[in-house]
């Protein structure tokens, strides 16, 4: 209710009250009662009309009281109901345009969504039931349902939220082609921008590959005839057109089965705009196109093809700063395990001959790796293995090599002395010499093994560094893993803990401590040392490697 309505209601109420007041004047009523009492005692007045007079007295009182009560009820009723009426009308005045606006937004986004969904159905050449069966469409439908159910009471101030919600919903409707098309008419993309394109592409490509590959099963006898595509029946040609439109090419596996595989980077249907992607992103596309490089304990592809793929993947592992993402971890695991198998040899590509001597082809491959033909990460390791094999036909480096070692080499190559040590995967502490001395005093007073076994990797490395600075060789030996080839000479010149500023304990699948060198000493010692640990037979940590 607005101010004009309120004033009008009050004016009407006052007029009603004024009319009641002129008809029932309380003073006039009491004057009349007193006059009647006086008349009642006068002889002239005592007549046969006495009974009606007795009835009139209470009637007058009742009328007076009723009139007062009526006015009270009217006024109190109005005053009590006034706020409720006002709030209700105000709520309605606010909510109706709001609901109408949001309903209009819901109608608009639903219309846009259904239009784009129909475009994708035609692009993929599928029925509505087939389209709705895709997981990425189900996820998109669910997001639309979420936003349209939860935006009914949003205010005008939430326009930006509604705009973002619309964008989020419509972006769920994606295909591999539409993902690549997002880079058209744009400048050269940064790595992060290229990574966003990859994530859009990855969202649907594997599911669509599987869908179109399954459609080929019924046409295998026809496909084996290796006919020209123009000779295929119309329904098979439609499958090829739809798959090719998503950068997919026909492939045949080792069992002779046909399938589609997308290759938007250097395949048959590549677009010119792909060159605008940052080159370091291609490692992710390479893995998605090649899949697992290993088949059991052997290679899926030739040794050279595998190594070339690893070189492309290496660039992504070095460039991507988000080492904790699931995308990175999958690529990293494939890289580590494949290089490990390549270097140790497989049944198809053995490292050693039957008499235990290095295989000639393997030595040639090692030379290429050492020369940098297949990337930078494994150059130094391959060179070391090559030299050891050339000297006495055996290599301790190769025998002890693990996936963990390859991960530490990746870290070194990423040059993340300052960057990676501050990664969320690390627990960072400053060097506290007083605390280290306290641990050392406990070590001297009790059983050596008992104290060391209780230490976490961070404290164990701290104690080892302190033992190096004071020349306690027995403690150093106790902390190092027995029968391992550890290059301790890197720390021989260290005489004070002041050289170090921070320790970072890696909390991932491999225990490791990064030792940060203080700025004024970096020219002499480098920027960091990486100290790796592993558990012995008793399950206690010991240092197994030191690298700069």
KAKAMO-V923457 format. One record per residue. RES is the residue in three letters. PHI is phi as a letter, one per 20 degrees, with the letter a starting at -180 (NA if undefined). PSI is psi in radians with two decimals (NA if undefined). NEAR is the number of other ideal C-beta (glycine too) atoms within 8 Angstrom. Layout:
# KAKAMO-V923457
res={RES	RES}
phi={PHI	PHI}
psi={PSI	PSI}
near={NEAR	NEAR}
This chain:
# KAKAMO-V923457
res={UNK	UNK	UNK	UNK	UNK	UNK	UNK	UNK	UNK	UNK	UNK	UNK	UNK	UNK	UNK	UNK	UNK	UNK	UNK	UNK	UNK	UNK	UNK	UNK	UNK	UNK	UNK	UNK	UNK	UNK	UNK	UNK	UNK	UNK	UNK	UNK	UNK	UNK	UNK	UNK	UNK	UNK	UNK	UNK	UNK	UNK	UNK	UNK	UNK	UNK	UNK	UNK	UNK	UNK	UNK	UNK	UNK	UNK	UNK	UNK	UNK	UNK	UNK	UNK	UNK	UNK	UNK	UNK	UNK	UNK	UNK	UNK	UNK	UNK	UNK	UNK	UNK	UNK	UNK	UNK	UNK	UNK	UNK	UNK	UNK	UNK	UNK	UNK	UNK	UNK	UNK	UNK	UNK	UNK	UNK	UNK	UNK	UNK	UNK	UNK	UNK	UNK	UNK	UNK	UNK	UNK	UNK	UNK	UNK	UNK	UNK	UNK	UNK	UNK	UNK	UNK	UNK	UNK	UNK	UNK	UNK	UNK	UNK	UNK	UNK	UNK	UNK	UNK	UNK	UNK	UNK	UNK	UNK	UNK	UNK	UNK	UNK	UNK	UNK	UNK	UNK	UNK	UNK	UNK	UNK	UNK	UNK	UNK	UNK	UNK	UNK	UNK	UNK	UNK	UNK	UNK	UNK	UNK	UNK	UNK	UNK	UNK	UNK	UNK	UNK	UNK	UNK	UNK	UNK	UNK	UNK	UNK	UNK	UNK	UNK	UNK	UNK	UNK	UNK	UNK	UNK	UNK	UNK	UNK	UNK	UNK	UNK	UNK	UNK	UNK	UNK	UNK	UNK	UNK	UNK	UNK	UNK	UNK	UNK	UNK	UNK	UNK	UNK	UNK	UNK	UNK	UNK	UNK	UNK	UNK	UNK	UNK	UNK	UNK	UNK	UNK	UNK	UNK	UNK	UNK	UNK	UNK	UNK	UNK	UNK	UNK	UNK	UNK	UNK	UNK	UNK	UNK	UNK	UNK	UNK	UNK	UNK	UNK	UNK	UNK	UNK	UNK	UNK	UNK	UNK	UNK	UNK	UNK	UNK	UNK	UNK	UNK	UNK	UNK	UNK	UNK	UNK	UNK	UNK	UNK	UNK	UNK	UNK	UNK	UNK	UNK	UNK	UNK	UNK	UNK	UNK	UNK	UNK	UNK	UNK	UNK	UNK	UNK	UNK	UNK	UNK	UNK	UNK	UNK	UNK	UNK	UNK	UNK	UNK	UNK	UNK	UNK	UNK	UNK	UNK	UNK	UNK	UNK	UNK	UNK	UNK	UNK	UNK	UNK	UNK	UNK	UNK	UNK	UNK	UNK	UNK	UNK	UNK	UNK	UNK	UNK	UNK	UNK	UNK	UNK	UNK	UNK	UNK	UNK	UNK	UNK	UNK	UNK	UNK	UNK	UNK	UNK	UNK	UNK	UNK	UNK	UNK	UNK	UNK	UNK	UNK	UNK	UNK	UNK	UNK	UNK	UNK	UNK	UNK	UNK	UNK	UNK	UNK	UNK	UNK	UNK	UNK	UNK	UNK	UNK	UNK	UNK	UNK	UNK	UNK	UNK	UNK	UNK	UNK	UNK	UNK	UNK	UNK	UNK	UNK	UNK	UNK	UNK	UNK	UNK	UNK	UNK	UNK	UNK	UNK	UNK	UNK	UNK	UNK	UNK	UNK	UNK	UNK	UNK	UNK	UNK	UNK	UNK	UNK	UNK	UNK	UNK	UNK	UNK	UNK	UNK	UNK	UNK	UNK	UNK	UNK	UNK	UNK	UNK	UNK	UNK	UNK	UNK	UNK	UNK	UNK	UNK	UNK	UNK	UNK	UNK	UNK	UNK	UNK	UNK	UNK	UNK	UNK	UNK	UNK	UNK	UNK	UNK	UNK	UNK	UNK	UNK	UNK	UNK	UNK	UNK	UNK	UNK	UNK	UNK	UNK	UNK	UNK	UNK	UNK	UNK	UNK	UNK	UNK	UNK	UNK	UNK	UNK	UNK	UNK	UNK	UNK	UNK	UNK	UNK	UNK	UNK	UNK	UNK	UNK	UNK	UNK	UNK	UNK	UNK	UNK	UNK	UNK	UNK	UNK	UNK	UNK	UNK	UNK	UNK	UNK	UNK	UNK	UNK	UNK	UNK	UNK	UNK	UNK	UNK	UNK	UNK	UNK	UNK	UNK	UNK	UNK	UNK	UNK	UNK	UNK	UNK	UNK	UNK	UNK	UNK	UNK	UNK	UNK	UNK	UNK	UNK	UNK	UNK	UNK	UNK	UNK	UNK	UNK	UNK	UNK	UNK	UNK	UNK	UNK	UNK	UNK	UNK	UNK	UNK	UNK	UNK	UNK	UNK	UNK	UNK	UNK	UNK}
phi={NA	e	f	f	f	f	f	f	f	f	f	f	f	f	f	f	f	f	f	f	f	f	e	c	e	g	f	f	f	f	f	f	f	f	f	f	f	f	f	f	e	e	f	f	e	f	c	f	e	f	g	g	f	f	f	f	f	f	f	f	g	f	f	f	f	f	f	f	f	f	f	f	f	f	f	f	f	f	f	f	e	g	f	f	f	f	f	f	f	f	f	f	f	e	f	f	f	f	f	f	f	f	f	f	f	f	f	f	f	f	f	f	f	f	f	f	f	f	f	f	g	f	f	e	l	c	f	f	f	f	f	f	e	f	f	f	f	f	f	f	f	f	f	f	f	f	f	f	e	d	d	f	d	f	e	f	f	e	f	f	f	f	f	f	f	f	f	f	f	f	f	f	e	c	c	g	f	f	f	f	f	f	e	f	l	c	f	g	e	f	f	f	f	f	f	f	f	f	f	f	f	f	g	c	f	f	f	f	g	f	f	f	f	f	f	f	g	f	d	g	g	f	f	f	f	l	f	f	f	f	e	f	f	g	f	f	f	f	f	f	f	f	f	f	f	d	m	e	d	f	c	c	e	f	e	n	e	e	b	d	c	e	b	f	e	c	e	f	d	f	d	f	f	f	f	f	f	f	f	f	e	f	f	f	f	f	f	f	f	e	m	f	e	d	c	m	d	c	e	e	d	f	f	f	f	f	f	f	f	f	f	f	f	g	f	f	f	e	e	f	f	e	f	e	f	f	f	f	f	f	f	f	f	f	f	f	f	f	f	f	f	g	f	e	n	c	f	f	c	f	e	c	f	f	e	n	e	g	f	f	f	f	f	f	f	g	f	f	f	f	e	n	f	d	o	e	f	e	g	f	f	f	f	f	f	f	f	f	f	f	f	b	m	b	b	f	f	f	f	e	f	c	f	g	f	f	f	f	f	g	g	f	f	f	l	d	g	e	f	f	f	e	f	f	f	d	e	e	c	e	f	d	f	f	f	f	f	f	f	f	f	f	f	f	e	c	f	g	f	f	f	f	f	e	e	e	g	f	f	f	f	g	f	f	f	f	f	f	f	e	m	e	f	f	f	g	f	f	e	f	f	f	l	c	e	d	e	e	f	f	d	f	e	f	c	b	f	f	f	d	d	b	c	c	e	f	e	e	f	d	f	b	c	e	d	e	e	g	g	f	d	f	f	e	d	n	e	a	c	d	d	d	c	b	e	e	f	e	n	d	f	b	f	d	a	c	c	e}
psi={2.26	3.12	-0.68	-0.73	-0.69	-0.81	-0.67	-0.72	-0.72	-0.69	-0.74	-0.70	-0.70	-0.74	-0.70	-0.75	-0.72	-0.68	-0.70	-0.60	-0.67	-0.49	-0.55	1.42	2.05	-0.68	-0.71	-0.67	-0.85	-0.59	-0.73	-0.67	-0.77	-0.71	-0.70	-0.65	-0.76	-0.73	-0.57	-0.54	-0.15	2.37	-0.54	-0.45	-0.40	1.87	-2.97	-0.07	0.21	-0.79	-0.82	-0.62	-0.70	-0.59	-0.56	-0.58	-0.96	-0.48	-0.70	-0.79	-0.77	-0.73	-0.69	-0.85	-0.72	-0.69	-0.73	-0.76	-0.69	-0.78	-0.73	-0.77	-0.75	-0.80	-0.84	-0.67	-0.71	-0.76	-0.62	-0.73	-0.28	-0.86	-0.69	-0.76	-0.73	-0.84	-0.72	-0.78	-0.63	-0.73	-0.76	-0.74	-0.52	-0.73	-0.61	-0.86	-0.61	-0.86	-0.68	-0.71	-0.76	-0.61	-0.65	-0.70	-0.74	-0.72	-0.73	-0.82	-0.63	-0.68	-0.78	-0.72	-0.86	-0.60	-0.80	-0.64	-0.69	-0.65	-0.74	-0.66	-0.75	-0.65	-0.71	-0.18	0.95	2.85	2.93	-0.62	-0.70	-0.70	-0.83	-0.25	-0.29	2.44	-0.66	-0.49	-0.68	-0.72	-0.68	-0.75	-0.70	-0.68	-0.71	-0.79	-0.71	-0.86	-0.66	-0.41	-0.42	0.18	0.17	-0.55	0.31	2.54	3.03	-0.52	-0.17	0.40	-0.70	-0.66	-0.76	-0.65	-0.78	-0.67	-0.73	-0.75	-0.74	-0.72	-0.85	-0.52	-0.29	-0.42	1.64	2.64	2.86	-0.72	-0.78	-0.57	-0.80	-0.59	-0.26	-0.26	0.02	2.60	0.56	2.78	3.10	2.21	2.61	3.03	-0.76	-0.71	-0.68	-0.62	-0.62	-0.70	-0.75	-0.73	-0.64	-0.73	-0.78	-0.47	-0.60	-0.28	-0.74	-0.69	-0.69	-0.63	-0.81	-0.68	-0.91	-0.57	-0.68	-0.53	-0.34	-0.30	-0.80	-0.24	0.17	-0.76	-0.66	-0.69	-0.54	-0.31	-0.17	0.84	2.83	2.50	-0.48	-0.29	-0.10	2.68	2.77	-0.66	-0.62	-0.66	-0.64	-0.65	-0.79	-0.75	-0.78	-0.75	-0.78	-0.59	-0.37	0.44	0.36	2.43	2.64	2.29	2.85	2.25	-3.09	-0.37	0.06	0.21	2.49	2.52	2.86	2.47	2.27	2.46	1.43	-0.17	-0.87	0.53	-2.97	-0.51	0.49	2.54	2.67	-0.55	-0.27	-0.41	-0.22	-0.21	2.63	2.30	-0.42	-0.15	-0.26	-0.35	-0.64	-0.74	-0.64	-0.78	-0.70	-0.60	-0.72	-0.55	-2.73	2.32	-0.21	2.55	1.76	-2.14	0.27	-3.12	2.52	-0.52	3.12	2.84	-0.74	-0.73	-0.71	-0.81	-0.65	-0.70	-0.71	-0.60	-0.70	-0.74	-0.60	-0.70	-0.66	-0.68	-0.55	-0.63	-0.61	2.03	-0.29	1.33	-0.17	-0.07	2.67	-0.62	-0.77	-0.78	-0.66	-0.80	-0.74	-0.75	-0.72	-0.72	-0.86	-0.87	-0.64	-0.76	-0.65	-0.78	-0.71	-0.78	-0.60	-0.32	2.68	3.11	-0.68	-0.52	1.29	2.63	-0.60	2.65	3.11	-0.48	0.18	0.08	2.66	2.34	2.40	-0.80	-0.60	-0.73	-0.63	-0.71	-0.78	-0.70	-0.70	-0.72	-0.78	-0.50	-0.14	0.20	-0.59	0.57	3.10	-0.50	-0.79	0.11	-0.94	-0.74	-0.77	-0.67	-0.72	-0.80	-0.73	-0.79	-0.73	-0.73	-0.64	-0.48	-0.89	0.45	0.33	2.75	2.01	-0.62	-0.76	-0.71	-0.62	-0.09	2.35	2.94	-0.57	-0.74	-0.70	-0.63	-0.75	-0.58	-0.66	-0.77	-0.77	-0.74	-0.58	-0.19	0.93	0.79	-0.83	-0.62	-0.92	-0.48	-0.33	0.12	2.66	-0.28	-0.16	2.51	2.00	2.30	2.68	2.74	2.11	1.67	-0.62	-0.68	-0.70	-0.73	-0.64	-0.74	-0.68	-0.70	-0.69	-0.68	-0.74	-0.53	-0.19	-3.07	2.29	-0.93	-0.68	-0.81	-0.83	-0.68	-0.42	-0.19	2.45	2.84	-0.68	-0.80	-0.56	-0.75	-0.70	-0.78	-0.65	-0.77	-0.68	-0.70	-0.62	-0.76	-0.54	-0.04	0.45	1.58	-0.55	-0.67	-0.71	-0.79	-0.62	-0.51	-0.43	2.54	2.25	2.63	0.60	2.53	1.66	2.24	1.56	-0.10	-0.34	-0.45	0.14	-0.60	-0.10	2.11	-0.06	2.54	-0.21	-0.33	-0.48	2.55	-0.68	2.73	2.41	2.06	2.11	2.21	0.36	-2.76	-0.40	2.17	2.31	2.55	2.19	2.19	1.94	2.28	2.39	2.59	-0.72	-0.23	0.02	-0.51	-0.53	-0.70	-0.12	-3.10	-0.39	2.88	2.44	2.10	2.05	2.63	2.77	2.95	2.47	-3.00	-0.50	-0.05	0.26	2.50	2.50	2.69	2.28	-0.09	2.56	2.17	2.63	NA}
near={7	5	5	6	8	11	8	8	9	8	8	8	11	8	8	9	10	8	8	11	8	6	7	9	8	7	6	7	11	8	8	9	10	8	8	11	8	8	8	9	5	8	4	4	7	7	5	3	6	8	6	7	10	7	8	9	10	7	8	11	8	8	9	11	8	8	11	8	8	9	10	8	8	10	10	8	8	10	7	7	8	10	6	8	9	10	8	8	9	8	8	8	8	8	9	8	8	12	10	8	9	13	9	8	11	11	8	8	15	10	8	10	13	8	8	10	12	8	8	12	11	7	10	11	8	7	6	6	6	9	13	9	6	12	6	11	12	9	9	13	9	8	11	13	8	8	13	10	7	6	12	9	8	9	6	6	4	8	7	6	8	12	8	8	11	12	8	10	13	11	8	11	10	10	11	13	10	10	13	14	8	8	11	6	2	6	4	4	12	6	11	6	9	13	11	8	15	11	9	12	13	11	9	13	12	8	10	16	13	8	10	13	10	7	9	13	6	5	11	10	6	10	10	7	6	4	7	4	7	5	5	11	6	6	6	10	11	9	12	11	9	13	11	11	9	13	14	14	12	9	8	7	7	3	4	6	7	10	11	12	9	15	12	13	10	4	10	6	10	11	7	5	9	11	5	9	11	11	6	12	15	12	14	14	12	12	13	11	10	10	7	7	12	12	6	4	6	10	15	10	8	6	9	6	8	14	14	9	13	15	10	11	15	13	13	14	15	11	10	12	5	6	11	8	8	5	9	12	10	9	14	12	9	13	14	11	10	13	12	12	13	14	14	9	10	11	6	6	12	10	10	10	8	4	4	6	7	11	11	6	7	13	12	8	12	13	9	10	13	10	7	8	6	10	10	7	12	13	12	7	13	12	9	10	14	12	8	13	14	7	5	5	6	7	9	8	11	12	7	9	12	7	9	9	12	16	11	14	12	13	10	9	9	10	6	9	12	7	10	11	14	8	10	4	8	13	7	8	10	6	11	7	8	6	8	14	9	8	13	12	8	9	12	6	5	8	5	10	7	8	12	13	8	5	11	7	12	11	9	15	14	13	16	14	14	14	14	10	10	6	6	8	7	7	13	12	7	9	12	13	10	5	3	9	6	10	7	9	5	9	10	6	6	10	5	6	10	5	10	12	8	11	15	13	13	11	6	6	2	9	10	13	14	15	13	14	15	10	6	4	9	10	3	5	10	8	7	11	13	15	14	15	14	10	8	9	3	6	5	8	11	13	14	10	11	13	11	8}
